[in-house]
Amino acid sequence: MAVNPRVSEVTVLERKRLRLRFENGEQGIYDCSGLLDFGVFHELRDEEYFRQARVLDGTVVWPNDQDICPDTLYIDSTKITYVHS
């Protein structure tokens, strides 16, 4: 069974989105807004808290133990492609 690449870098964007770089070099945008109504993720509504996102063990985590499954981050992120001219 193939394993999806893990997150190697995260950048917090506006409107509760994360720009992710994966171990395989791909990049994607993950929209966290759909998580904000779930109990454990309520704290992410606070912009200052949301901006504390960091990478740990291949996924994105926040200080109070919130994390998002790395497979979800990879599968559900909108991949960024670059056009070379």
Salt bridges, closest charged atoms under 4 A:
GLU9 OE1 - ARG21 NE 3.70
ASP37 OD1 - ARG45 NH2 2.65
GLU47 OE1 - LYS16 NZ 2.85
GLU47 OE2 - ARG51 NE 3.45
ASP71 OD1 - ARG6 NH1 2.73
